[in-house]
Amino acid sequence: MSNITLRILIGSLLFLSLTGLTQEQSGYQDFILLSDLDDTLKITNHSGGVSRLYRALWSTKVFAGMERLYQQISDDSSDFYIVSASPKLIRSRVKRLLRKRGLNHAKVVLKKIRDGKTYNYKVGAIKHILSQTTGRLILVGDDTSHDPEVYDYIMQNYPDRVETIYIRTIVGRELPSSATPIWSAYDIAIAEHQAGRLTLEKAASVGSKIIQTKKSKLVHPKFVICPDQFIPLAVAEQEDLRTMQEAIYQRHQRICDNR
């Protein structure tokens, strides 16, 4: 697909969004968005050795499209939480990052020294959130640490409170069957659109953000694995969204081919 054709497609979808011609409504009033931070939203390279500490403290880079996706979902959801094993010591930095990305309404839960092992801490933190809320959880994490197993535990023990689990592929390890692996924010946008929760325009907005991101390291950083071939996890049903999906996957493939 040519860049001109893609720009026309993006422009058409965004025009529909601004004019409201499709009359779709997002459906997140009874849902809670709960996300990890490092290597899910923020680019940290959790397994990157000593330099990881520097990035955890100072990096403000986020994966392309993630802030747009979270804005689209959390604007309509009943609650939005960031639950991270990052130390409470850097709370002000985390809040600054979220504010910079237009996500300052997120409720931030960080790990205290006395909280013990990460798995137990996260399970406990999410249980506490469940005790204080009534909505169903949309859980987003990554495969570098305990997120898949923590979220799977929550789903197994609170099945009526978990709607879905999305896990960003970083190292490509095996995941519990409850988790849906994703490569980008657009994978989530497509799945949420097909579930009837995210409008076509909002899903397209997430895709356009990724396509318009010039820096490849924000789309597919070097520390993220590359498969032999990128195959969509869920093919978009709507033609314009599918065209955008193909363009995004082709970009992931080009980045990996040029390594």
C-alpha positions as CSV (number, residue, x, y, z in Angstrom):
1,M,0.0,0.0,0.0
2,S,1.3,3.5,-0.9
3,N,1.8,6.1,1.8
4,I,-0.6,8.4,-0.1
5,T,-3.4,5.7,0.0
6,L,-2.7,5.1,3.7
7,R,-2.9,8.8,4.5
8,I,-6.2,9.0,2.7
9,L,-7.6,6.0,4.6
10,I,-6.4,7.5,8.0
11,G,-7.9,10.9,7.1
12,S,-11.3,9.3,6.1
13,L,-11.5,7.4,9.3
14,L,-10.6,10.3,11.5
15,F,-13.1,12.5,9.6
16,L,-15.8,10.0,10.6
17,S,-14.6,10.2,14.2
18,L,-14.8,14.0,14.3
19,T,-18.2,14.2,12.6
20,G,-19.7,11.3,14.5
21,L,-21.3,10.0,11.3
22,T,-21.2,6.3,12.4
23,Q,-23.1,6.9,15.6
24,E,-21.1,4.2,17.4
25,Q,-20.7,4.4,21.2
26,S,-17.9,2.9,23.2
27,G,-19.0,0.5,25.9
28,Y,-16.7,0.7,28.9
29,Q,-19.0,2.0,31.6
30,D,-19.0,-1.3,33.5
31,F,-15.3,-2.1,32.9
32,I,-12.0,-1.3,34.7
33,L,-8.7,-0.9,32.7
34,L,-5.8,-2.3,34.8
35,S,-2.3,-2.2,33.3
36,D,1.2,-3.0,34.1
37,L,3.8,-0.2,33.5
38,D,7.3,-1.4,32.4
39,D,7.4,-3.1,29.0
40,T,3.6,-2.9,28.7
41,L,3.1,0.8,28.4
42,K,6.5,2.2,29.1
43,I,9.6,1.0,27.2
44,T,12.0,-0.2,29.8
45,N,13.7,-3.4,28.6
46,H,13.1,-5.1,31.9
47,S,15.8,-7.8,31.3
48,G,18.3,-5.3,30.1
49,G,20.8,-5.5,33.0
50,V,22.2,-2.5,34.9
51,S,20.9,0.0,32.3
52,R,17.3,-1.1,33.2
53,L,17.5,0.9,36.4
54,Y,18.4,4.0,34.5
55,R,15.5,3.5,32.1
56,A,13.1,2.7,34.9
57,L,14.0,6.1,36.5
58,W,14.4,8.4,33.6
59,S,12.9,7.0,30.4
60,T,9.6,8.5,29.3
61,K,9.3,6.5,26.1
62,V,6.1,4.5,25.6
63,F,5.1,2.0,22.9
64,A,3.5,3.5,19.9
65,G,-0.2,3.9,20.2
66,M,-0.5,2.8,23.8
67,E,-1.3,6.2,25.3
68,R,-3.9,6.7,22.6
69,L,-5.5,3.3,23.3
70,Y,-5.6,3.9,27.1
71,Q,-7.1,7.3,26.6
72,Q,-9.8,5.8,24.3
73,I,-10.7,3.1,26.8
74,S,-10.2,4.9,30.1
75,D,-12.2,8.0,29.1
76,D,-15.3,5.8,29.1
77,S,-14.4,3.2,31.8
78,S,-15.4,3.3,35.4
79,D,-11.8,3.2,36.6
80,F,-8.2,3.0,35.3
81,Y,-5.4,1.5,37.3
82,I,-1.6,1.2,36.8
83,V,-0.4,-1.7,39.0
84,S,3.4,-2.0,38.8
85,A,6.2,-3.6,40.7
86,S,8.2,-0.5,40.3
87,P,9.2,0.9,43.8
88,K,7.0,3.5,45.4
89,L,10.1,5.7,45.6
90,I,9.6,6.7,41.9
91,R,5.9,7.5,42.2
92,S,6.4,11.1,41.3
93,R,8.2,10.1,38.1
94,V,5.5,7.6,37.1
95,K,2.8,10.3,37.7
96,R,4.8,12.8,35.6
97,L,5.0,10.2,32.8
98,L,1.3,9.5,32.9
99,R,0.5,13.3,33.0
100,K,2.7,13.9,30.0
101,R,0.9,11.2,28.1
102,G,-2.6,12.4,29.0
103,L,-3.2,9.6,31.4
104,N,-3.0,11.6,34.7
105,H,-6.4,10.2,35.7
106,A,-4.9,6.7,36.3
107,K,-4.8,5.5,39.9
108,V,-1.2,4.3,40.5
109,V,-0.3,1.4,42.7
110,L,3.4,0.8,43.3
111,K,5.4,-1.7,45.3
112,K,6.6,-1.0,48.8
113,I,9.7,-2.6,50.2
114,R,7.7,-4.7,52.7
115,D,5.4,-6.0,49.9
116,G,7.7,-9.0,49.3
117,K,7.8,-11.0,46.1
118,T,6.3,-9.4,42.9
119,Y,3.8,-12.2,42.2
120,N,2.3,-12.1,45.7
121,Y,2.3,-8.3,45.7
122,K,0.5,-8.0,42.4
123,V,-2.1,-10.7,43.3
124,G,-2.7,-8.8,46.6
125,A,-3.0,-5.4,44.9
126,I,-5.5,-6.6,42.3
127,K,-7.5,-8.5,45.0
128,H,-7.7,-5.2,46.9
129,I,-8.9,-3.3,43.8
130,L,-11.6,-6.0,43.3
131,S,-12.8,-5.5,46.8
132,Q,-13.2,-1.8,46.2
133,T,-14.9,-1.9,42.8
134,T,-17.6,-3.7,40.9
135,G,-16.6,-3.5,37.2
136,R,-15.1,-6.3,35.1
137,L,-11.3,-6.1,34.5
138,I,-9.5,-5.6,31.2
139,L,-6.0,-6.7,32.2
140,V,-2.9,-5.6,30.2
141,G,0.6,-6.8,30.9
142,D,3.7,-8.3,29.2
143,D,5.6,-11.6,29.2
144,T,8.9,-10.5,30.8
145,S,7.8,-11.2,34.4
146,H,4.8,-12.4,36.4
147,D,1.9,-10.7,34.6
148,P,0.6,-13.7,32.7
149,E,0.5,-15.9,35.8
150,V,-0.9,-13.2,38.1
151,Y,-3.7,-12.4,35.7
152,D,-4.4,-16.0,35.1
153,Y,-4.8,-16.6,38.9
154,I,-7.2,-13.7,39.1
155,M,-9.2,-15.0,36.2
156,Q,-9.4,-18.5,37.7
157,N,-10.4,-17.3,41.1
158,Y,-12.6,-14.3,40.1
159,P,-14.0,-15.5,36.7
160,D,-17.0,-13.1,36.9
161,R,-14.7,-10.1,37.4
162,V,-12.3,-10.6,34.5
163,E,-13.3,-9.8,30.9
164,T,-10.1,-10.4,29.1
165,I,-6.3,-10.6,29.4
166,Y,-3.8,-9.0,26.9
167,I,-0.1,-9.8,27.1
168,R,2.5,-7.9,25.1
169,T,5.0,-10.2,23.5
170,I,8.6,-9.2,24.5
171,V,10.5,-12.5,25.0
172,G,7.9,-14.8,23.4
173,R,7.5,-17.3,26.2
174,E,4.6,-19.7,26.7
175,L,1.5,-18.1,28.1
176,P,-1.5,-19.4,30.1
177,S,-4.4,-20.2,27.8
178,S,-6.3,-17.4,29.4
179,A,-4.0,-14.8,27.9
180,T,-4.2,-13.2,24.4
181,P,-0.7,-12.3,23.1
182,I,-0.3,-9.0,21.3
183,W,2.4,-7.2,19.4
184,S,1.0,-3.7,19.5
185,A,-1.7,-1.4,20.9
186,Y,-3.6,-2.0,17.6
187,D,-4.0,-5.7,18.3
188,I,-5.9,-4.7,21.5
189,A,-7.9,-2.1,19.6
190,I,-9.0,-4.6,17.0
191,A,-9.9,-7.2,19.6
192,E,-11.8,-4.5,21.6
193,H,-13.7,-3.3,18.5
194,Q,-14.7,-6.9,17.6
195,A,-15.9,-7.4,21.2
196,G,-18.2,-4.4,20.6
197,R,-16.5,-2.2,23.2
198,L,-14.3,0.2,21.1
199,T,-15.8,2.1,18.2
200,L,-14.3,1.8,14.7
201,E,-13.1,5.4,14.8
202,K,-11.3,4.9,18.1
203,A,-9.7,1.7,16.9
204,A,-8.6,3.5,13.7
205,S,-7.2,6.3,15.8
206,V,-4.9,3.9,17.7
207,G,-3.7,2.4,14.4
208,S,-3.1,5.8,12.8
209,K,-1.0,6.8,15.9
210,I,1.3,3.8,15.3
211,I,1.6,4.4,11.5
212,Q,2.4,8.1,12.1
213,T,5.1,7.2,14.7
214,K,8.4,7.9,12.9
215,K,10.8,6.2,15.3
216,S,10.9,2.4,14.8
217,K,12.2,1.9,18.3
218,L,8.8,3.0,19.6
219,V,7.0,0.5,17.4
220,H,9.2,-2.6,17.8
221,P,12.3,-2.0,20.0
222,K,15.4,-4.0,19.5
223,F,15.0,-6.0,22.7
224,V,11.6,-7.4,21.5
225,I,11.8,-10.7,19.7
226,C,11.0,-11.1,16.0
227,P,9.1,-14.1,14.8
228,D,9.8,-15.6,11.4
229,Q,6.6,-14.1,10.2
230,F,4.1,-11.7,11.7
231,I,0.6,-13.2,11.5
232,P,-2.4,-11.2,12.9
233,L,-3.7,-12.7,16.1
234,A,-7.2,-11.6,15.2
235,V,-7.9,-10.4,11.7
236,A,-9.9,-7.2,11.6
237,E,-13.4,-7.8,10.1
238,Q,-13.9,-4.2,8.8
239,E,-12.1,-3.6,5.6
240,D,-10.5,-0.2,6.5
241,L,-9.3,-1.5,9.8
242,R,-7.9,-4.6,8.1
243,T,-6.0,-2.5,5.6
244,M,-4.5,-0.5,8.5
245,Q,-3.7,-3.8,10.3
246,E,-1.8,-5.1,7.3
247,A,0.2,-1.9,7.1
248,I,1.2,-2.1,10.8
249,Y,2.2,-5.7,10.6
250,Q,4.2,-5.0,7.5
251,R,6.0,-2.3,9.4
252,H,6.9,-4.7,12.2
253,Q,8.2,-7.1,9.6
254,R,10.4,-4.5,7.9
255,I,11.9,-3.5,11.2
256,C,12.8,-7.1,12.0
257,D,14.1,-7.7,8.5
258,N,16.4,-4.7,8.8
259,R,18.0,-5.9,12.0
